């Protein structure tokens, strides 16, 4: 049965998944990239950017799983780009160039309408103004028998968790302290939401924890 998953989601030891002051120069906010050091060295990340090499270690195993078997993606507006308010034009096409890594229908939460954006490699961005429930309904229709990934950012993941609509959660805890940023856990009772730990693996760069419902 298809699942709604959060996967490959980096978290600092003090609970932050993004830094402060997101901008064109800092897509993950100030110091935000520190929570994804486990990901950047992997073969999966290199391949996503058309490069050779990269590790094939346990980090790569989790990185590969974090992009595997998804038929649709859901992103918050900030995950798509730094543009705020009404879209001034259609010039911004995301952080990823002409061939984004999704290769599937990708639904972007926004308060401002915009026509669908067809990219190379099978990615089409659809801009959803009806909220998280509408985005999930459309993503399920698009995904067929594959899973749906809630790709971030922090606010989007929190909303879907609070609504009880996430089935599986893979967090990669990086051994860094950000001190400030976008916090993932405040007000979330993952145990009450039905989650329990089903897997834990430790590498040099992260502690990977998988939580699922129904166990």
TIFINU-337446 format. One record per residue (C-alpha): residue in three letters; x, y, z. Coordinates in steps of 0.5 Angstrom, whole numbers, plus 500, padded with zeros to 3 digits. Layout:
<recs>
<rec><aa>ala</aa><px>X</px><py>Y</py><pz>Z</pz></rec>
...
</recs>
This chain:
<recs>
<rec><aa>unk</aa><px>500</px><py>500</py><pz>500</pz></rec>
<rec><aa>unk</aa><px>503</px><py>507</py><pz>498</pz></rec>
<rec><aa>unk</aa><px>506</px><py>511</py><pz>504</pz></rec>
<rec><aa>unk</aa><px>506</px><py>518</py><pz>506</pz></rec>
<rec><aa>unk</aa><px>514</px><py>519</py><pz>508</pz></rec>
<rec><aa>unk</aa><px>519</px><py>524</py><pz>510</pz></rec>
<rec><aa>unk</aa><px>525</px><py>521</py><pz>508</pz></rec>
<rec><aa>unk</aa><px>533</px><py>524</py><pz>509</pz></rec>
<rec><aa>unk</aa><px>531</px><py>530</py><pz>513</pz></rec>
<rec><aa>unk</aa><px>537</px><py>533</py><pz>517</pz></rec>
<rec><aa>unk</aa><px>536</px><py>535</py><pz>524</pz></rec>
<rec><aa>unk</aa><px>541</px><py>538</py><pz>528</pz></rec>
<rec><aa>unk</aa><px>543</px><py>535</py><pz>535</pz></rec>
<rec><aa>unk</aa><px>539</px><py>541</py><pz>538</pz></rec>
<rec><aa>unk</aa><px>533</px><py>540</py><pz>534</pz></rec>
<rec><aa>unk</aa><px>534</px><py>545</py><pz>528</pz></rec>
<rec><aa>unk</aa><px>533</px><py>543</py><pz>520</pz></rec>
<rec><aa>unk</aa><px>534</px><py>549</py><pz>517</pz></rec>
<rec><aa>unk</aa><px>538</px><py>556</py><pz>519</pz></rec>
<rec><aa>unk</aa><px>536</px><py>563</py><pz>519</pz></rec>
<rec><aa>unk</aa><px>535</px><py>568</py><pz>514</pz></rec>
<rec><aa>unk</aa><px>534</px><py>564</py><pz>508</pz></rec>
<rec><aa>unk</aa><px>536</px><py>567</py><pz>501</pz></rec>
<rec><aa>unk</aa><px>539</px><py>566</py><pz>494</pz></rec>
<rec><aa>unk</aa><px>546</px><py>565</py><pz>497</pz></rec>
<rec><aa>unk</aa><px>543</px><py>561</py><pz>503</pz></rec>
<rec><aa>unk</aa><px>538</px><py>556</py><pz>501</pz></rec>
<rec><aa>unk</aa><px>538</px><py>552</py><pz>507</pz></rec>
<rec><aa>unk</aa><px>539</px><py>559</py><pz>511</pz></rec>
<rec><aa>unk</aa><px>545</px><py>561</py><pz>515</pz></rec>
<rec><aa>unk</aa><px>549</px><py>554</py><pz>517</pz></rec>
<rec><aa>unk</aa><px>543</px><py>550</py><pz>515</pz></rec>
<rec><aa>unk</aa><px>548</px><py>546</py><pz>510</pz></rec>
<rec><aa>unk</aa><px>551</px><py>543</py><pz>516</pz></rec>
<rec><aa>unk</aa><px>545</px><py>538</py><pz>518</pz></rec>
<rec><aa>unk</aa><px>546</px><py>535</py><pz>511</pz></rec>
<rec><aa>unk</aa><px>554</px><py>534</py><pz>511</pz></rec>
<rec><aa>unk</aa><px>552</px><py>526</py><pz>511</pz></rec>
<rec><aa>unk</aa><px>548</px><py>527</py><pz>504</pz></rec>
<rec><aa>unk</aa><px>553</px><py>531</py><pz>500</pz></rec>
<rec><aa>unk</aa><px>559</px><py>526</py><pz>500</pz></rec>
<rec><aa>unk</aa><px>554</px><py>520</py><pz>497</pz></rec>
<rec><aa>unk</aa><px>554</px><py>517</py><pz>491</pz></rec>
<rec><aa>unk</aa><px>546</px><py>519</py><pz>491</pz></rec>
<rec><aa>unk</aa><px>548</px><py>526</py><pz>491</pz></rec>
<rec><aa>unk</aa><px>553</px><py>526</py><pz>486</pz></rec>
<rec><aa>unk</aa><px>549</px><py>523</py><pz>481</pz></rec>
<rec><aa>unk</aa><px>543</px><py>528</py><pz>482</pz></rec>
<rec><aa>unk</aa><px>548</px><py>533</py><pz>480</pz></rec>
<rec><aa>unk</aa><px>550</px><py>529</py><pz>474</pz></rec>
<rec><aa>unk</aa><px>557</px><py>528</py><pz>477</pz></rec>
<rec><aa>unk</aa><px>561</px><py>522</py><pz>478</pz></rec>
<rec><aa>unk</aa><px>564</px><py>519</py><pz>485</pz></rec>
<rec><aa>unk</aa><px>561</px><py>519</py><pz>492</pz></rec>
<rec><aa>unk</aa><px>561</px><py>514</py><pz>497</pz></rec>
<rec><aa>unk</aa><px>557</px><py>508</py><pz>497</pz></rec>
<rec><aa>unk</aa><px>557</px><py>507</py><pz>505</pz></rec>
<rec><aa>unk</aa><px>551</px><py>507</py><pz>510</pz></rec>
<rec><aa>unk</aa><px>549</px><py>514</py><pz>509</pz></rec>
<rec><aa>unk</aa><px>549</px><py>513</py><pz>501</pz></rec>
<rec><aa>unk</aa><px>544</px><py>507</py><pz>503</pz></rec>
<rec><aa>unk</aa><px>539</px><py>512</py><pz>507</pz></rec>
<rec><aa>unk</aa><px>540</px><py>517</py><pz>501</pz></rec>
<rec><aa>unk</aa><px>538</px><py>513</py><pz>496</pz></rec>
<rec><aa>unk</aa><px>532</px><py>510</py><pz>500</pz></rec>
<rec><aa>unk</aa><px>530</px><py>518</py><pz>501</pz></rec>
<rec><aa>unk</aa><px>529</px><py>519</py><pz>493</pz></rec>
<rec><aa>unk</aa><px>526</px><py>512</py><pz>492</pz></rec>
<rec><aa>unk</aa><px>519</px><py>509</py><pz>490</pz></rec>
<rec><aa>unk</aa><px>516</px><py>516</py><pz>490</pz></rec>
<rec><aa>unk</aa><px>511</px><py>518</py><pz>485</pz></rec>
<rec><aa>unk</aa><px>509</px><py>525</py><pz>487</pz></rec>
<rec><aa>unk</aa><px>513</px><py>530</py><pz>492</pz></rec>
<rec><aa>unk</aa><px>510</px><py>536</py><pz>496</pz></rec>
<rec><aa>unk</aa><px>514</px><py>542</py><pz>498</pz></rec>
<rec><aa>unk</aa><px>513</px><py>548</py><pz>502</pz></rec>
<rec><aa>unk</aa><px>514</px><py>555</py><pz>498</pz></rec>
<rec><aa>unk</aa><px>521</px><py>556</py><pz>501</pz></rec>
<rec><aa>unk</aa><px>523</px><py>549</py><pz>499</pz></rec>
<rec><aa>unk</aa><px>522</px><py>552</py><pz>492</pz></rec>
<rec><aa>unk</aa><px>525</px><py>558</py><pz>492</pz></rec>
<rec><aa>unk</aa><px>526</px><py>565</py><pz>496</pz></rec>
<rec><aa>unk</aa><px>521</px><py>569</py><pz>492</pz></rec>
<rec><aa>unk</aa><px>516</px><py>571</py><pz>497</pz></rec>
<rec><aa>unk</aa><px>509</px><py>574</py><pz>496</pz></rec>
<rec><aa>unk</aa><px>505</px><py>574</py><pz>489</pz></rec>
<rec><aa>unk</aa><px>510</px><py>571</py><pz>484</pz></rec>
<rec><aa>unk</aa><px>512</px><py>577</py><pz>480</pz></rec>
<rec><aa>unk</aa><px>513</px><py>573</py><pz>474</pz></rec>
<rec><aa>unk</aa><px>515</px><py>566</py><pz>472</pz></rec>
<rec><aa>unk</aa><px>522</px><py>567</py><pz>471</pz></rec>
<rec><aa>unk</aa><px>524</px><py>563</py><pz>478</pz></rec>
<rec><aa>unk</aa><px>524</px><py>556</py><pz>476</pz></rec>
<rec><aa>unk</aa><px>527</px><py>553</py><pz>483</pz></rec>
<rec><aa>unk</aa><px>534</px><py>552</py><pz>486</pz></rec>
<rec><aa>unk</aa><px>536</px><py>546</py><pz>481</pz></rec>
<rec><aa>unk</aa><px>536</px><py>548</py><pz>474</pz></rec>
<rec><aa>unk</aa><px>533</px><py>545</py><pz>468</pz></rec>
<rec><aa>unk</aa><px>533</px><py>538</py><pz>471</pz></rec>
<rec><aa>unk</aa><px>530</px><py>538</py><pz>478</pz></rec>
<rec><aa>unk</aa><px>532</px><py>531</py><pz>482</pz></rec>
<rec><aa>unk</aa><px>524</px><py>530</py><pz>483</pz></rec>
<rec><aa>unk</aa><px>523</px><py>527</py><pz>476</pz></rec>
<rec><aa>unk</aa><px>515</px><py>526</py><pz>478</pz></rec>
<rec><aa>unk</aa><px>509</px><py>531</py><pz>479</pz></rec>
<rec><aa>unk</aa><px>511</px><py>536</py><pz>485</pz></rec>
<rec><aa>unk</aa><px>506</px><py>540</py><pz>488</pz></rec>
<rec><aa>unk</aa><px>508</px><py>547</py><pz>491</pz></rec>
<rec><aa>unk</aa><px>504</px><py>550</py><pz>497</pz></rec>
<rec><aa>unk</aa><px>503</px><py>557</py><pz>496</pz></rec>
<rec><aa>unk</aa><px>498</px><py>562</py><pz>497</pz></rec>
<rec><aa>unk</aa><px>499</px><py>565</py><pz>490</pz></rec>
<rec><aa>unk</aa><px>497</px><py>562</py><pz>484</pz></rec>
<rec><aa>unk</aa><px>501</px><py>560</py><pz>478</pz></rec>
<rec><aa>unk</aa><px>501</px><py>556</py><pz>472</pz></rec>
<rec><aa>unk</aa><px>504</px><py>549</py><pz>472</pz></rec>
<rec><aa>unk</aa><px>512</px><py>549</py><pz>470</pz></rec>
<rec><aa>unk</aa><px>514</px><py>543</py><pz>466</pz></rec>
<rec><aa>unk</aa><px>521</px><py>542</py><pz>467</pz></rec>
<rec><aa>unk</aa><px>526</px><py>537</py><pz>464</pz></rec>
<rec><aa>unk</aa><px>527</px><py>529</py><pz>467</pz></rec>
<rec><aa>unk</aa><px>519</px><py>528</py><pz>468</pz></rec>
<rec><aa>unk</aa><px>519</px><py>534</py><pz>474</pz></rec>
<rec><aa>unk</aa><px>512</px><py>538</py><pz>473</pz></rec>
<rec><aa>unk</aa><px>511</px><py>543</py><pz>479</pz></rec>
<rec><aa>unk</aa><px>504</px><py>545</py><pz>480</pz></rec>
<rec><aa>unk</aa><px>502</px><py>551</py><pz>485</pz></rec>
<rec><aa>unk</aa><px>497</px><py>549</py><pz>490</pz></rec>
<rec><aa>unk</aa><px>493</px><py>554</py><pz>493</pz></rec>
<rec><aa>unk</aa><px>488</px><py>550</py><pz>497</pz></rec>
<rec><aa>unk</aa><px>492</px><py>548</py><pz>503</pz></rec>
<rec><aa>unk</aa><px>496</px><py>541</py><pz>505</pz></rec>
<rec><aa>unk</aa><px>490</px><py>537</py><pz>504</pz></rec>
<rec><aa>unk</aa><px>489</px><py>539</py><pz>497</pz></rec>
<rec><aa>unk</aa><px>496</px><py>538</py><pz>496</pz></rec>
<rec><aa>unk</aa><px>496</px><py>531</py><pz>499</pz></rec>
<rec><aa>unk</aa><px>489</px><py>529</py><pz>495</pz></rec>
<rec><aa>unk</aa><px>493</px><py>531</py><pz>488</pz></rec>
<rec><aa>unk</aa><px>499</px><py>528</py><pz>490</pz></rec>
<rec><aa>unk</aa><px>496</px><py>521</py><pz>491</pz></rec>
<rec><aa>unk</aa><px>492</px><py>521</py><pz>485</pz></rec>
<rec><aa>unk</aa><px>499</px><py>523</py><pz>481</pz></rec>
<rec><aa>unk</aa><px>503</px><py>518</py><pz>485</pz></rec>
<rec><aa>unk</aa><px>499</px><py>512</py><pz>483</pz></rec>
<rec><aa>unk</aa><px>501</px><py>506</py><pz>487</pz></rec>
<rec><aa>unk</aa><px>508</px><py>509</py><pz>489</pz></rec>
<rec><aa>unk</aa><px>509</px><py>513</py><pz>495</pz></rec>
<rec><aa>unk</aa><px>509</px><py>521</py><pz>496</pz></rec>
<rec><aa>unk</aa><px>514</px><py>524</py><pz>499</pz></rec>
<rec><aa>unk</aa><px>513</px><py>531</py><pz>504</pz></rec>
<rec><aa>unk</aa><px>520</px><py>534</py><pz>502</pz></rec>
<rec><aa>unk</aa><px>520</px><py>540</py><pz>507</pz></rec>
<rec><aa>unk</aa><px>521</px><py>545</py><pz>509</pz></rec>
<rec><aa>unk</aa><px>520</px><py>545</py><pz>516</pz></rec>
<rec><aa>unk</aa><px>514</px><py>548</py><pz>517</pz></rec>
<rec><aa>unk</aa><px>511</px><py>543</py><pz>511</pz></rec>
<rec><aa>unk</aa><px>513</px><py>537</py><pz>515</pz></rec>
<rec><aa>unk</aa><px>510</px><py>540</py><pz>521</pz></rec>
<rec><aa>unk</aa><px>504</px><py>541</py><pz>518</pz></rec>
<rec><aa>unk</aa><px>503</px><py>534</py><pz>515</pz></rec>
<rec><aa>unk</aa><px>505</px><py>531</py><pz>522</pz></rec>
<rec><aa>unk</aa><px>501</px><py>535</py><pz>526</pz></rec>
<rec><aa>unk</aa><px>495</px><py>533</py><pz>521</pz></rec>
<rec><aa>unk</aa><px>497</px><py>525</py><pz>522</pz></rec>
<rec><aa>unk</aa><px>498</px><py>524</py><pz>515</pz></rec>
<rec><aa>unk</aa><px>505</px><py>522</py><pz>515</pz></rec>
<rec><aa>unk</aa><px>506</px><py>514</py><pz>515</pz></rec>
<rec><aa>unk</aa><px>514</px><py>514</py><pz>516</pz></rec>
<rec><aa>unk</aa><px>519</px><py>519</py><pz>518</pz></rec>
<rec><aa>unk</aa><px>527</px><py>518</py><pz>517</pz></rec>
<rec><aa>unk</aa><px>531</px><py>523</py><pz>521</pz></rec>
<rec><aa>unk</aa><px>538</px><py>524</py><pz>520</pz></rec>
<rec><aa>unk</aa><px>541</px><py>527</py><pz>526</pz></rec>
<rec><aa>unk</aa><px>548</px><py>531</py><pz>525</pz></rec>
<rec><aa>unk</aa><px>553</px><py>532</py><pz>530</pz></rec>
<rec><aa>unk</aa><px>552</px><py>539</py><pz>530</pz></rec>
<rec><aa>unk</aa><px>549</px><py>545</py><pz>534</pz></rec>
<rec><aa>unk</aa><px>546</px><py>550</py><pz>530</pz></rec>
<rec><aa>unk</aa><px>543</px><py>554</py><pz>536</pz></rec>
<rec><aa>unk</aa><px>538</px><py>557</py><pz>532</pz></rec>
<rec><aa>unk</aa><px>534</px><py>556</py><pz>526</pz></rec>
<rec><aa>unk</aa><px>527</px><py>553</py><pz>524</pz></rec>
<rec><aa>unk</aa><px>526</px><py>548</py><pz>530</pz></rec>
<rec><aa>unk</aa><px>522</px><py>541</py><pz>528</pz></rec>
<rec><aa>unk</aa><px>520</px><py>538</py><pz>534</pz></rec>
<rec><aa>unk</aa><px>516</px><py>544</py><pz>539</pz></rec>
<rec><aa>unk</aa><px>509</px><py>542</py><pz>540</pz></rec>
<rec><aa>unk</aa><px>510</px><py>535</py><pz>536</pz></rec>
<rec><aa>unk</aa><px>508</px><py>529</py><pz>540</pz></rec>
<rec><aa>unk</aa><px>511</px><py>523</py><pz>536</pz></rec>
<rec><aa>unk</aa><px>509</px><py>518</py><pz>540</pz></rec>
<rec><aa>unk</aa><px>502</px><py>520</py><pz>541</pz></rec>
<rec><aa>unk</aa><px>501</px><py>521</py><pz>533</pz></rec>
<rec><aa>unk</aa><px>503</px><py>513</py><pz>533</pz></rec>
<rec><aa>unk</aa><px>510</px><py>513</py><pz>531</pz></rec>
<rec><aa>unk</aa><px>516</px><py>508</py><pz>534</pz></rec>
<rec><aa>unk</aa><px>523</px><py>507</py><pz>532</pz></rec>
<rec><aa>unk</aa><px>524</px><py>501</py><pz>527</pz></rec>
<rec><aa>unk</aa><px>531</px><py>502</py><pz>525</pz></rec>
<rec><aa>unk</aa><px>537</px><py>506</py><pz>528</pz></rec>
<rec><aa>unk</aa><px>544</px><py>506</py><pz>524</pz></rec>
<rec><aa>unk</aa><px>550</px><py>511</py><pz>526</pz></rec>
<rec><aa>unk</aa><px>555</px><py>513</py><pz>521</pz></rec>
<rec><aa>unk</aa><px>561</px><py>518</py><pz>522</pz></rec>
<rec><aa>unk</aa><px>557</px><py>524</py><pz>520</pz></rec>
<rec><aa>unk</aa><px>550</px><py>522</py><pz>522</pz></rec>
<rec><aa>unk</aa><px>545</px><py>518</py><pz>526</pz></rec>
<rec><aa>unk</aa><px>539</px><py>515</py><pz>522</pz></rec>
<rec><aa>unk</aa><px>533</px><py>514</py><pz>525</pz></rec>
<rec><aa>unk</aa><px>527</px><py>511</py><pz>522</pz></rec>
<rec><aa>unk</aa><px>520</px><py>512</py><pz>525</pz></rec>
<rec><aa>unk</aa><px>514</px><py>509</py><pz>523</pz></rec>
<rec><aa>unk</aa><px>506</px><py>508</py><pz>525</pz></rec>
<rec><aa>unk</aa><px>503</px><py>501</py><pz>527</pz></rec>
<rec><aa>unk</aa><px>509</px><py>498</py><pz>530</pz></rec>
</recs>
